[in-house]
Amino acid sequence: MSQENVEVVRQPIAVRHTSRRRLDERLASRLPRSVAFLFRGVLRLPPSSRLRRAVIRHGVQRAVEATNRGDFEAAFALHAPHVELNSPPEMVGLGEEAVTRGREERVRFQRSWTAQWGEVRLEPDEVTDLGDHVLVVGRMRGSGLSSGAGFDNEWANLTTLSAGRVIREQVFRDHAEALEAVGLRE
């Protein structure tokens, strides 16, 4: 991904340890086209805009909190019907599909993955707005379903935005690899 003439805005991010579905998540789940329309307007602002920074950070926080509590309908409410998820090679080696297409399949994938792996918690550290891409880096922590063995791995998610919706996700298990993919070096 070329970074020529792209304004890059990095900001710290954290999520609540416990959460419940809030009004904005209910609206996004019930009226995704309307919320996407509003989000599209915000995305027209430059990445340095205070409003855009706040909306991006807030949207990522809500999506990660919803994922952590298993509320995948809310987590993926602003995903386009034709969204594409690209899994990291390590996950493909464990039997996951390399590419998952469609919002319903994305929800199904997350439900299946959570059922297989047990307790999993995403803990983002930083969100980077790259214009039509948003990169979130952090940690993935949890314990295996059958073994109970704990894990703590790097995690990154690169989303591509279009018309106020997520149209593509690329998951990384290495921060350096994710930063390199967007043309940034640590």
N, C-alpha and C positions, 0 to 999 in steps of 0.2 A: 504494500500500500504506500503510495507516494505521499510525502508530507509537504510537497511544494505548495506554498501559499495557503496552508491550512493553519488556522489559529488553534493551538493546543492549550486547553485549560484543565489543569489537574487540581483536584480538591480532595481533602480527607473525607471519609464517610464511615459511619458506624450504624449498626442496627440494634434494635431493642432485643433483649434476650427472650422476652415473651411478648406476644402481640396478639391482637384480634383484628378482624376485618373492620376497617374504618369507612366512613361515609364516602370518601373519594374512591376507595376500592370497590364499594358497592355500585357507585355510579359507573366506573370503568367496566365492571362486569355486566351491568344491565344496559349501558349505552355506549358500547365501545366505539361506534362510528362517530358519535358526538365528541367524545373525549379525544379521539384521534384527530378530529378536525381542529380542536383547540390546541392540541399538542403540536400539530403541523404548523400553526401560527407561531408558537414559541420557538420551534426549530428554525424559523426564518431569521430569528435574532442572531447576532454574532455570539460565538461561544463565550466571550468575555462578559456578556450581558448578565447583570445580577439576577434578573428574572429567569433567564435560561439556566444559569448555574443552579439556582434554587429548585427549578422544576426537574432538571436532570437528576440532581442529588435526591430529591424527594421521591421521584419515580423509581429510582434504583433501590432506595431504602425500602419502599413499600413492596416491590417485587421480591426482594430477597427475604424480607420478613414473611411474606405470604408463602414463599417456597419453604422456608424453615418450619412453618407451622403446618405444612401439607395442604395448603389452600391453593391448589394449582390453577383453578379457574380464575382466581384473582391475580395470581402471579403472572399468568400469560394472557391476561385480558387484552392487552394492546399488541399482541402478536397477530400478524396478518394471517388470513386463512391459509395462505401458501408459504408460511414461514419455513425456513430450512435450518436444521440443527446439524452441525458438523462435530462429531465426537472426536476426542483426542485418540491417537493411535493406540495408546495403552488400553483404552476402554474397548476399542474394536477387538483387540487381542483377547479381551475377557468375554467376548461373545456379543457385544453391543453392535448395533447397526452403525456403519460409518456415517450415513446421512439419514436423517429423519425428516420427512416432508409433511407439512400441514399442521395446523394448530392442534387439532384433535390428537394427531399422532404425537405431537410434542408433549401434550398433557399425559397421554398414555405412557410415553417413554419415561417421564419423570415419576409417575406412579409405580411403574415396574422397577425402575432403578432404586427408588426408595424402599420398595418391598424387598428387594434383593439384598440391599446393603444395610438396612436397619437405620439406626439413628445417625442422621447426617445434618450438620449445621454449616451453612455458609457464613463466613465472617469477612465482609469486604473491608479493605483498608483505604482504598483510593479509587476514585472514579475520574476518568480522563475523557473529556469531550473533545472529539476530533472532527467536529462538523457533522458528517453523516454517519459517523461511527462513535460508539461509546465503549470504552474499555474499563472493566472493573477488575481489580486485582485484590486478592485477599487469601484467606485460608479456608480449607474444608476440613472440618473436624467431625469425629463421630466414633462409632464402634460397630464392628461387624455384627450382623444379625445372628449367625449361628455360633461364631467363636467368641464374641464379646470383646475381641481385641480392638484396642483403640487405634485411631489413625489421625494424623495431623499433616495435611499436604498443602502445598501451594495450589492455588486455583485462580484462574482468570477467565473472563467471559468477554468476548468481543461481539458487540451487536451492531448490525447495520440497520439504519433507520431510513424509511421512505414513506412519505405522505402521513407522517405521524404514527407509524406502526413499525414494529420490529419485523424485518423481512428475512434476517439471517442471524444465526448465532454460531460462533466458533468458540469451543471450550478448550482451554489449555490447562495443563497440570504443571506448568513451569512459567514463572513470571518473566524470566529473560526471553523465553521463546515468544510469549505474547507481546512484549515490548518490541522485540525485533520485527514481528509480523506487522506492526503499525508504524515502523520506521523510527522508533525511539530506542535509545540505549540507556541502560541503567547507569 
